[in-house]
Amino acid sequence: MFYSQAGARPRTWEASPSEHKKWVEVFKACDEDNKGYLSREDFKVAVVMLFGYKPSKIEADSVMSSVDPNTSGIQLKEFLDIVRKKKEAQLYCSEVRHIFTAFDRHYRGYLTLEDFKKAFKQVAPKLSERIILEVFRLSAKELMLLNCGVGEGA
């Protein structure tokens, strides 16, 4: 359900063959000169095509800094890995929003410790209050780190 920084991460997700094919097609479409890689600008266009938003300077910088310095841009294999990770994060945030909404019974846009206690009493009645408190604390940190947009009307 919720994951701590030091603990488990969201399960990995694999693209369907049709989705994988679409990603390859987007890569090829954005690699206008058939260079075999995507430049920074090519990458931004690809993200718009696949995810519907223009990546921020920080996101583009982060991606470009992770690219092998001996290449001129993002190779297909790297691109597919980046897209898979973005899709994984997108699905994870969607799952977190769904759980958040279920816990937010009063539609306030935030969760209290009492909301957590009530929810856990229904799904895990024998869980100690200490564990619930720890999950509540870690969940707040994780949501801030993931920036999933829960509680923001997202």
C-alpha positions in Angstrom: 0.0 0.0 0.0 2.5 2.6 1.2 6.3 2.2 0.9 9.0 3.7 3.1 12.1 5.2 1.5 14.3 2.4 2.9 11.7 -0.3 2.2 10.1 -1.8 -0.8 9.3 0.2 -3.9 6.3 -0.1 -6.1 6.2 -3.4 -8.0 7.7 -3.2 -11.5 5.4 -2.9 -14.4 5.8 -4.2 -17.9 4.4 -2.6 -21.0 2.1 -4.6 -23.3 3.6 -5.4 -26.7 1.3 -2.7 -28.3 2.4 -0.1 -25.8 6.1 -1.0 -26.3 5.6 -0.7 -30.0 4.0 2.8 -29.5 7.0 3.9 -27.5 9.4 2.7 -30.2 7.3 4.6 -32.8 7.4 7.8 -30.7 11.2 7.4 -30.4 11.5 7.0 -34.2 9.2 9.9 -34.9 11.1 12.2 -32.5 14.5 11.2 -34.0 13.8 13.2 -37.1 17.3 12.9 -38.7 17.6 9.2 -37.8 20.5 9.9 -35.6 19.8 6.9 -33.4 19.3 9.0 -30.3 17.0 11.8 -28.9 18.4 15.2 -28.1 17.1 17.2 -25.2 14.4 18.8 -27.4 13.5 15.5 -29.1 13.0 14.0 -25.6 10.7 16.8 -24.6 8.6 16.3 -27.7 8.4 12.5 -27.0 7.2 13.2 -23.4 4.5 15.5 -24.7 3.4 12.8 -27.2 3.4 10.0 -24.6 2.3 11.8 -21.4 0.7 15.0 -22.5 2.9 17.4 -20.7 6.1 19.3 -21.4 8.9 18.2 -19.0 10.3 20.9 -16.7 13.9 22.0 -17.1 14.7 20.1 -13.9 13.2 16.9 -15.3 15.0 17.3 -18.7 18.3 18.1 -16.9 17.9 15.0 -14.7 17.3 12.8 -17.7 20.1 14.2 -19.8 22.6 14.0 -16.9 21.8 10.3 -16.6 22.8 9.7 -20.3 26.1 8.1 -21.2 28.5 11.0 -21.7 30.0 9.2 -24.7 26.7 9.5 -26.6 25.0 12.6 -28.0 21.6 11.8 -26.5 19.2 9.2 -25.3 19.5 5.9 -27.1 16.4 3.8 -27.7 17.1 1.3 -24.8 17.6 4.2 -22.4 14.4 5.9 -23.7 12.3 2.8 -23.2 13.6 2.4 -19.6 12.8 6.1 -18.8 9.3 5.7 -20.3 8.7 2.5 -18.4 9.8 4.1 -15.1 7.6 7.2 -15.8 4.6 4.9 -16.5 5.3 2.9 -13.4 5.4 6.1 -11.3 2.2 7.4 -13.0 0.4 4.1 -12.2 1.7 4.1 -8.6 0.5 7.6 -8.0 -2.9 6.7 -9.4 -3.0 3.8 -6.9 -2.0 6.1 -4.1 -4.7 8.6 -5.1 -7.3 5.8 -5.1 -6.2 4.7 -1.6 -6.1 8.3 -0.3 -9.6 8.9 -1.6 -10.9 5.8 0.2 -9.3 7.0 3.4 -10.6 10.6 3.1 -14.1 9.8 4.1 -15.0 13.4 4.8 -13.7 14.7 1.4 -11.4 17.2 3.2 -8.4 16.8 0.9 -6.1 15.6 3.7 -5.9 12.6 6.1 -5.8 12.7 9.8 -4.4 10.0 12.1 -8.0 9.2 13.0 -8.8 8.6 9.3 -5.9 6.1 9.3 -7.0 4.4 12.5 -10.5 3.9 11.2 -9.4 2.6 7.9 -6.9 0.2 9.4 -9.4 -1.0 12.0 -11.6 -2.2 9.1 -8.8 -3.9 7.1 -6.4 -5.0 9.8 -8.1 -4.9 13.2 -5.3 -6.6 15.0 -2.6 -4.1 13.9 -1.1 -2.2 16.8 -1.6 1.5 17.2 2.2 2.0 17.2 2.4 0.4 13.7 -0.5 2.5 12.4 1.2 5.6 13.7 4.5 4.6 12.0 2.6 3.9 8.7 0.9 7.3 9.0 4.2 9.1 9.5 6.0 7.3 6.7 3.0 7.7 4.3 3.1 11.5 4.7 6.8 11.5 3.9 6.4 9.2 0.9 3.5 11.2 -0.6 5.6 14.4 -0.3 8.6 12.7 -2.0 6.5 11.2 -4.8 4.6 14.4 -5.3 1.6 12.4 -6.4 -0.7 15.3 -6.0 -3.1 13.7 -3.5 -5.1 16.1 -1.4 -4.6 18.8 -4.1 -7.8 18.0 -6.0 -5.7 16.0 -8.5 
